Amino acid sequence: MAKLLQSLTFIDGNTVHSPKDYIYTGSEILPKSDNYPGNIDEIIDCTGLFASRGWVDLRCVSGEPGEEHKESLESLGELLKAGGFTKAVLMPNTHPAIQDKNDIQFLRSKTKNWITDLVINAAATKDCKGDDFTDILDIHQEGVDIFGDGLNPISNPDRLMKVLQYLQKFNGTLFDQSYEPLLALFGQMHEGVVSTRIGMKGIPNLAEEVAVQKNIEILKYAGGKIHFQTISTKGAVESIRKAKNAGLKVSADVSIYQLIFSDEDLLSFDTNFKVMPPFRGKEDREALIEGLKDGTIDAIVSNHQPQDFDAKHMEFDLAHSGMLGLQTFLPSLVKLSKELGWPLLISKITEGPLRILGEKNEKIHQLTVFDPSETWVYDKKSNLSHSTNHPWFGEILQGKVKFVINSDRLVKVNS
């Protein structure tokens, strides 16, 4: 049942290769050779299409269980497929939180037919509140190696230290969005010139940078592994760079929309720009770009956070934080490719996140194939989410995923 992928442009961590033919054997993808022993049952014309190893998203949220009207597991699976992701980490911030064996079994049962492999980030503390611990070792018996409180930082130093110690029993990784809640209290956006101009309470860079520095010091003491999620400030990048150079087991990711937007976009008072961490200023963005280039930042994530109409259409200070990120992921990459180039971007959604997950990637069993030039309208008709919280809603976007391969499955999408 082999398929010929004809005239496909493959991208890896260093190179955009010249178009050539590849064979999908039904389990892996190989460059076509003249002495290929099998029969070809289908030829797929990939002229003008790009491909890479399957994309990996380290951070997305489901509304189910508890808020299925924002995003069900079924709609999330369709979004991940349309976004080109063959693997995705699901955060624990549901109602109830993902925090025991039954929750893990429920999720695996509901997502077993996804083309996207689900990786579960289970709550480290009950209800992600930072107080009592979940039964980390018991949950690990269900095959979970990633723990953290997702949208909530583990700001209590004692809790963070003990989680790191627990996780070392099975070489687990703590995922944390590190910021100091009291320094961010009542904050609505980045603290800077723009927040002063429009009279909005700001969240200083200090809120993130103090927490990152503190958590690195705790890591030095306790040992273990920390993955810093959605970093946004120059100081955080510098601290993580120093920690890596010192040999500590740290890694980091950045939200893709943190690289697209800035605090100046909030001059519109559009609540779709209200996210956490907030969009920062030019200097911070430049530091994030440099961090991607020098390897300080390992991955780019969708940080997909659906919010319903009522959660966003209210006064700015009452509106919920979060932005959709899956269907707009490739169009965002297209915008960034002009500045960063495809090889670097692809490495941050393939090799980088796979290293964080502790997975080797020798043979190619997953493939994401996309058209970087095709345009489409992001509107009610094309939207696959139950929510619409993105500032590009209603606009013409460029870049569309065409099909996804995961082991023995090839699925055409967005046709």
Backbone torsions as a table, in degrees:
resi	resn	phi	psi	omega
1	MET	NA	35.2	-177.5
2	ALA	-73.5	149.4	178.5
3	LYS	-124.7	141.9	177.6
4	LEU	-97.0	119.8	176.0
5	LEU	-96.4	101.5	-167.5
6	GLN	-90.9	130.1	175.5
7	SER	58.9	50.4	-178.5
8	LEU	-97.4	134.1	177.4
9	THR	-93.8	111.0	-176.0
10	PHE	-96.9	138.4	179.3
11	ILE	-117.7	130.8	170.8
12	ASP	-124.1	-166.5	-172.7
13	GLY	-64.7	-12.1	-177.2
14	ASN	-124.6	-24.1	-164.3
15	THR	-142.4	145.1	162.5
16	VAL	-96.9	104.5	-173.9
17	HIS	-75.1	156.6	175.7
18	SER	-65.4	149.6	-179.9
19	PRO	-59.1	135.1	173.4
20	LYS	-155.8	177.6	-175.5
21	ASP	-91.2	142.1	177.1
22	TYR	-128.0	154.0	177.6
23	ILE	-110.7	126.8	168.2
24	TYR	-97.8	109.6	-172.1
25	THR	-78.5	-9.9	-171.6
26	GLY	106.2	-6.7	176.6
27	SER	-144.1	-29.8	177.9
28	GLU	-146.1	169.4	-177.4
29	ILE	-112.7	128.8	-176.9
30	LEU	-131.6	147.6	170.2
31	PRO	-61.3	138.5	-179.3
32	LYS	-68.1	134.7	174.5
33	SER	-122.2	156.1	-177.0
34	ASP	-64.4	-25.5	-177.6
35	ASN	-102.4	27.1	177.4
36	TYR	-60.3	124.2	-170.4
37	PRO	-77.5	-17.2	-172.4
38	GLY	-93.2	176.0	177.0
39	ASN	-95.7	143.9	176.7
40	ILE	-95.7	121.0	-178.0
41	ASP	-100.6	-11.0	178.8
42	GLU	-154.3	139.0	174.5
43	ILE	-111.2	124.2	179.5
44	ILE	-110.8	117.0	-179.9
45	ASP	-75.2	114.5	-177.4
46	CYS	-111.7	24.1	178.5
47	THR	-58.4	126.4	-179.7
48	GLY	84.2	-4.0	-179.2
49	LEU	-96.7	146.8	175.6
50	PHE	-105.8	157.2	176.9
51	ALA	-149.3	158.0	174.5
52	SER	-152.4	177.0	168.7
53	ARG	-52.5	157.1	-179.5
54	GLY	-57.2	140.7	-176.9
55	TRP	-78.3	147.4	-177.5
56	VAL	-124.7	125.8	177.4
57	ASP	-109.0	122.6	-177.1
58	LEU	-90.0	5.1	-174.4
59	ARG	-163.1	104.9	171.7
60	CYS	-146.8	158.4	-175.8
61	VAL	-118.2	142.0	170.9
62	SER	-108.7	147.7	172.4
63	GLY	-80.0	-23.4	-177.2
64	GLU	-94.9	131.1	4.9
65	PRO	-85.6	153.6	170.3
66	GLY	107.8	-36.7	-178.8
67	GLU	-135.8	54.0	-177.7
68	GLU	-60.5	-22.9	179.0
69	HIS	-68.0	-21.2	176.2
70	LYS	-84.9	-44.9	177.4
71	GLU	-165.7	122.2	173.8
72	SER	-89.2	165.5	175.1
73	LEU	-64.0	-34.0	178.1
74	GLU	-63.4	-46.5	-179.5
75	SER	-68.8	-36.2	178.1
76	LEU	-63.0	-41.0	177.8
77	GLY	-61.2	-40.4	178.2
78	GLU	-67.6	-37.8	178.7
79	LEU	-65.8	-43.2	179.2
80	LEU	-63.4	-41.2	178.1
81	LYS	-63.5	-48.8	-179.8
82	ALA	-64.6	-29.6	178.9
83	GLY	-78.9	-10.3	177.0
84	GLY	91.9	15.9	-174.6
85	PHE	-93.6	127.0	176.1
86	THR	-97.3	-8.3	176.7
87	LYS	-151.7	141.6	-179.0
88	ALA	-150.5	141.8	176.0
89	VAL	-95.5	124.4	-179.5
90	LEU	-97.4	126.0	-179.4
91	MET	-76.0	160.0	-171.4
92	PRO	-86.0	3.8	-168.7
93	ASN	-84.9	64.1	173.3
94	THR	-111.5	-175.6	-179.0
95	HIS	-129.6	99.9	3.8
96	PRO	-74.5	168.4	179.1
97	ALA	-67.9	159.8	175.4
98	ILE	-78.0	99.8	-168.4
99	GLN	-148.1	9.5	172.9
100	ASP	-151.3	176.6	-174.4
101	LYS	-62.4	-36.8	179.5
102	ASN	-63.2	-38.8	178.3
103	ASP	-63.2	-41.4	-179.4
104	ILE	-64.5	-45.0	-179.1
105	GLN	-65.3	-38.4	177.2
106	PHE	-60.8	-47.5	-178.6
107	LEU	-63.5	-43.2	-178.3
108	ARG	-65.5	-37.3	179.0
109	SER	-66.0	-42.6	-176.4
110	LYS	-73.2	-21.4	-173.3
111	THR	-115.1	10.6	-173.8
112	LYS	-64.7	-23.6	-179.4
113	ASN	-96.2	3.7	177.4
114	TRP	-62.6	147.8	168.2
115	ILE	-74.3	-22.0	-179.5
116	THR	-91.4	127.2	175.6
117	ASP	-73.3	127.6	-178.1
118	LEU	-91.5	130.5	172.2
119	VAL	-115.0	127.0	-173.9
120	ILE	-98.2	129.5	170.3
121	ASN	-100.2	103.8	-177.5
122	ALA	-85.7	152.3	-179.8
123	ALA	-63.8	137.0	176.3
124	ALA	-84.7	-29.8	176.4
125	THR	-125.5	154.4	-174.1
126	LYS	-61.4	129.9	-179.2
127	ASP	58.4	19.0	178.8
128	CYS	58.4	32.8	-176.0
129	LYS	-97.1	-6.4	176.3
130	GLY	83.1	12.2	-177.6
131	ASP	-107.3	-95.9	-177.3
132	ASP	-75.0	144.5	180.0
133	PHE	-76.5	148.0	166.2
134	THR	-76.7	171.8	178.6
135	ASP	-83.9	80.6	-172.1
136	ILE	-58.6	-45.3	-176.9
137	LEU	-67.8	-35.9	178.6
138	ASP	-67.2	-43.3	178.9
139	ILE	-64.5	-37.1	179.0
140	HIS	-59.5	-30.3	179.0
141	GLN	-63.0	-17.6	175.4
142	GLU	-88.8	8.4	176.2
143	GLY	90.7	19.4	180.0
144	VAL	-97.4	127.8	-179.1
145	ASP	-117.1	-6.6	-177.9
146	ILE	-113.9	129.7	179.6
147	PHE	-134.2	152.3	179.3
148	GLY	163.7	170.1	-177.8
149	ASP	-100.6	17.9	170.1
150	GLY	62.9	-112.6	-178.3
151	LEU	-68.8	-16.9	-178.4
152	ASN	-104.7	131.1	176.8
153	PRO	-73.6	149.2	169.7
154	ILE	-87.2	86.9	-171.7
155	SER	-86.3	-16.8	177.7
156	ASN	-75.5	115.4	-175.4
157	PRO	-58.5	-37.9	179.7
158	ASP	-64.7	-43.9	179.9
159	ARG	-64.0	-42.8	-179.4
160	LEU	-62.7	-43.8	-180.0
161	MET	-61.5	-44.4	-177.5
162	LYS	-69.9	-35.2	175.6
163	VAL	-62.0	-44.8	177.7
164	LEU	-58.4	-38.9	-179.9
165	GLN	-69.8	-41.5	176.2
166	TYR	-59.2	-46.3	-173.5
167	LEU	-65.6	-23.9	179.6
168	GLN	-68.1	-17.0	179.1
169	LYS	-66.4	-22.4	179.3
170	PHE	-137.2	21.8	178.3
171	ASN	60.1	37.3	178.7
172	GLY	-79.1	170.0	-178.0
173	THR	-123.1	135.4	174.1
174	LEU	-90.1	120.4	172.0
175	PHE	-96.9	123.9	-178.2
176	ASP	-141.3	133.0	169.5
177	GLN	-91.6	95.1	-167.5
178	SER	-84.1	116.8	167.9
179	TYR	-156.7	158.4	-179.5
180	GLU	-92.7	109.1	-173.9
181	PRO	-57.4	-36.0	-177.5
182	LEU	-70.7	-28.1	176.5
183	LEU	-79.5	-16.6	178.5
184	ALA	-102.8	5.2	-172.7
185	LEU	-57.3	128.4	179.2
186	PHE	66.9	4.3	-179.4
187	GLY	-71.1	143.7	-177.2
188	GLN	-115.9	-23.1	-175.9
189	MET	-159.8	-179.4	177.5
190	HIS	-62.2	135.5	176.8
191	GLU	-79.5	117.8	-178.4
192	GLY	-176.9	-160.6	-177.2
193	VAL	-61.5	-41.2	-176.9
194	VAL	-66.7	-44.3	179.9
195	SER	-62.8	-35.4	177.5
196	THR	-67.3	-42.2	-179.1
197	ARG	-61.1	-41.9	-174.0
198	ILE	-98.4	2.8	173.5
199	GLY	69.3	39.3	-178.8
200	MET	-113.7	139.7	-179.4
201	LYS	-63.1	127.6	-174.8
202	GLY	-99.3	158.2	173.3
203	ILE	-107.7	112.6	-175.9
204	PRO	-72.5	154.6	172.3
205	ASN	-54.1	-31.5	-177.8
206	LEU	-55.1	-34.7	-177.9
207	ALA	-58.8	-38.9	178.2
208	GLU	-81.6	-42.7	-171.8
209	GLU	-69.4	-37.0	176.3
210	VAL	-63.1	-43.3	-178.4
211	ALA	-66.9	-42.2	179.1
212	VAL	-62.5	-45.7	179.4
213	GLN	-62.6	-43.8	179.4
214	LYS	-60.9	-45.4	-177.1
215	ASN	-68.3	-31.8	175.4
216	ILE	-66.9	-40.5	178.1
217	GLU	-64.5	-39.9	177.5
218	ILE	-65.7	-38.7	177.5
219	LEU	-62.0	-41.1	176.6
220	LYS	-56.8	-39.9	-177.9
221	TYR	-76.2	-45.8	-170.5
222	ALA	-91.4	-24.1	-172.1
223	GLY	80.6	-179.6	179.0
224	GLY	104.1	-162.7	-176.8
225	LYS	-134.2	132.6	174.5
226	ILE	-121.8	132.1	169.5
227	HIS	-109.3	115.5	-180.0
228	PHE	-84.0	121.5	-176.8
229	GLN	-99.3	144.3	171.9
230	THR	51.9	46.0	177.5
231	ILE	-65.4	153.8	-172.4
232	SER	-141.4	-4.8	-172.9
233	THR	-121.9	156.3	178.3
234	LYS	-59.6	-43.9	-179.1
235	GLY	-63.2	-37.4	178.0
236	ALA	-64.4	-42.2	178.4
237	VAL	-60.7	-44.4	-178.6
238	GLU	-64.2	-41.5	180.0
239	SER	-65.2	-42.0	-179.6
240	ILE	-69.1	-37.2	176.8
241	ARG	-60.4	-45.8	179.2
242	LYS	-63.6	-39.8	-179.8
243	ALA	-64.4	-41.2	177.5
244	LYS	-63.6	-44.6	-179.9
245	ASN	-64.1	-26.1	177.6
246	ALA	-83.5	-1.7	176.5
247	GLY	89.0	9.5	178.3
248	LEU	-74.7	152.7	-178.6
249	LYS	-87.5	80.6	178.8
250	VAL	-126.4	152.1	174.1
251	SER	-146.5	171.6	-175.2
252	ALA	-154.7	154.3	171.5
253	ASP	-134.0	169.3	178.4
254	VAL	-136.3	143.2	175.3
255	SER	-68.0	137.1	-178.1
256	ILE	-61.4	-35.4	-178.0
257	TYR	-75.7	-13.3	172.8
258	GLN	-67.7	-24.3	-180.0
259	LEU	-88.6	-11.0	-176.0
260	ILE	-100.9	-43.2	-173.3
261	PHE	-107.6	166.3	176.6
262	SER	-138.9	176.4	-179.4
263	ASP	-63.4	-22.2	178.8
264	GLU	-65.7	-23.2	177.5
265	ASP	-65.5	-20.4	-179.0
266	LEU	-79.4	-1.9	173.8
267	LEU	-61.3	-21.4	178.5
268	SER	-79.3	-12.8	-175.3
269	PHE	59.9	22.3	176.3
270	ASP	-75.1	118.0	-176.4
271	THR	-66.9	-13.7	175.1
272	ASN	-65.8	-17.8	176.9
273	PHE	-89.6	2.4	178.7
274	LYS	-85.8	109.8	-178.6
275	VAL	-136.7	168.9	177.6
276	MET	-136.3	120.3	1.0
277	PRO	-66.8	157.5	-175.6
278	PRO	-73.1	161.7	173.7
279	PHE	-66.7	130.6	-173.9
280	ARG	-98.3	-167.7	-178.0
281	GLY	-92.7	-178.4	-174.4
282	LYS	-60.2	-43.0	-177.3
283	GLU	-63.1	-38.9	179.0
284	ASP	-67.5	-42.7	178.6
285	ARG	-60.4	-43.3	178.6
286	GLU	-59.8	-38.2	178.4
287	ALA	-68.0	-37.9	176.9
288	LEU	-64.1	-42.3	178.3
289	ILE	-62.0	-45.4	178.8
290	GLU	-63.3	-37.5	177.7
291	GLY	-63.7	-36.2	175.1
292	LEU	-65.8	-43.0	-176.3
293	LYS	-67.4	-39.6	-175.5
294	ASP	-92.5	1.8	175.6
295	GLY	90.2	0.8	175.7
296	THR	-62.5	-41.9	176.6
297	ILE	-98.0	121.2	-171.7
298	ASP	-87.5	-26.2	-169.7
299	ALA	-148.3	155.3	170.8
300	ILE	-112.8	133.3	-175.5
301	VAL	-120.9	158.0	177.4
302	SER	-74.6	-32.7	-172.9
303	ASN	48.1	44.0	-177.8
304	HIS	-65.6	113.1	-179.1
305	GLN	-131.4	94.1	-179.7
306	PRO	-70.8	139.2	173.3
307	GLN	-134.6	138.3	-178.0
308	ASP	-76.9	175.3	-175.6
309	PHE	-55.8	-47.1	-175.5
310	ASP	-66.0	-30.0	-178.0
311	ALA	-72.9	-22.3	-177.0
312	LYS	-107.9	-30.5	-174.6
313	HIS	-92.3	75.1	177.2
314	MET	-158.1	-178.5	178.8
315	GLU	-53.7	145.6	-173.4
316	PHE	-56.6	-42.3	-175.6
317	ASP	-73.0	-13.9	177.5
318	LEU	-100.3	-18.6	-176.9
319	ALA	-65.3	148.5	179.1
320	HIS	-78.4	152.0	176.5
321	SER	-81.8	155.9	173.9
322	GLY	128.9	151.9	-179.6
323	MET	-144.8	143.7	171.8
324	LEU	-63.9	153.3	-176.3
325	GLY	-148.3	-0.1	-172.3
326	LEU	-90.8	-52.9	179.0
327	GLN	-68.4	-24.5	179.6
328	THR	-91.9	2.4	-174.4
329	PHE	-64.8	-51.8	179.6
330	LEU	-63.4	-46.1	175.2
331	PRO	-55.8	-33.8	176.0
332	SER	-67.6	-41.8	176.6
333	LEU	-60.4	-40.9	179.3
334	VAL	-58.8	-44.3	178.2
335	LYS	-62.3	-41.9	-177.4
336	LEU	-75.5	-23.2	-175.7
337	SER	-62.5	-28.6	179.2
338	LYS	-65.3	-30.0	-178.2
339	GLU	-96.0	-38.6	-171.2
340	LEU	-107.5	-19.3	-178.6
341	GLY	82.3	148.7	-176.4
342	TRP	-66.3	-40.9	-177.4
343	PRO	-57.8	-44.7	179.6
344	LEU	-63.9	-47.3	-178.7
345	LEU	-60.5	-45.1	-179.0
346	ILE	-63.9	-37.5	179.4
347	SER	-62.7	-28.9	-177.5
348	LYS	-82.4	-6.3	175.4
349	ILE	-122.6	11.5	176.6
350	THR	-132.8	-86.4	-176.2
351	GLU	-58.5	-42.6	-178.0
352	GLY	-59.2	-58.1	179.7
353	PRO	-64.5	-32.0	178.0
354	LEU	-64.0	-37.7	176.4
355	ARG	-62.2	-42.2	-179.7
356	ILE	-62.3	-37.0	179.0
357	LEU	-80.9	-1.6	177.6
358	GLY	73.3	28.3	-177.2
359	GLU	-109.2	139.3	175.7
360	LYS	-89.1	152.9	-174.7
361	ASN	-135.1	63.0	-178.5
362	GLU	-77.8	-71.7	177.8
363	LYS	-77.3	155.3	-179.3
364	ILE	-98.6	105.4	178.1
365	HIS	-105.5	-15.2	178.4
366	GLN	-123.3	143.9	-178.7
367	LEU	-144.9	138.0	172.5
368	THR	-116.8	122.9	-178.0
369	VAL	-114.2	130.8	-173.8
370	PHE	-145.6	158.8	176.7
371	ASP	-109.3	110.1	-177.4
372	PRO	-76.0	-6.4	-175.3
373	SER	-111.2	-17.7	-177.2
374	GLU	-67.2	136.2	179.5
375	THR	-105.3	155.6	179.7
376	TRP	-157.7	160.8	-179.4
377	VAL	-98.5	126.0	178.3
378	TYR	-90.6	97.4	-174.9
379	ASP	-145.5	-169.7	-177.7
380	LYS	-59.1	-34.9	-177.8
381	LYS	-70.1	-41.3	-176.2
382	SER	-90.1	-19.8	-176.4
383	ASN	-65.8	128.3	180.0
384	LEU	-100.5	-7.3	179.8
385	SER	-86.9	158.0	171.6
386	HIS	-77.3	-11.5	-177.7
387	SER	-115.9	169.0	-177.3
388	THR	-132.4	19.0	-171.1
389	ASN	-79.3	76.9	173.0
390	HIS	-148.5	136.9	-177.0
391	PRO	-68.4	-14.0	178.5
392	TRP	-88.4	1.1	-177.7
393	PHE	-61.5	128.0	-177.2
394	GLY	96.0	-2.8	-176.9
395	GLU	-101.8	165.4	173.9
396	ILE	-87.9	124.0	-178.3
397	LEU	-113.6	157.5	-178.9
398	GLN	-117.2	129.1	179.3
399	GLY	115.5	122.2	-178.6
400	LYS	-142.5	129.9	174.4
401	VAL	-71.0	137.8	-175.9
402	LYS	-105.6	-44.6	171.4
403	PHE	-158.0	162.2	-175.3
404	VAL	-129.3	135.2	174.5
405	ILE	-116.0	131.6	173.9
406	ASN	-137.3	102.4	-179.5
407	SER	57.1	-107.6	-174.3
408	ASP	-95.9	15.0	-178.1
409	ARG	-124.7	134.1	171.2
410	LEU	-122.2	122.9	-176.8
411	VAL	-124.3	124.7	173.5
412	LYS	-82.8	135.6	-177.7
413	VAL	-131.0	162.1	175.1
414	ASN	52.7	35.2	-177.5
415	SER	-84.4	NA	NA
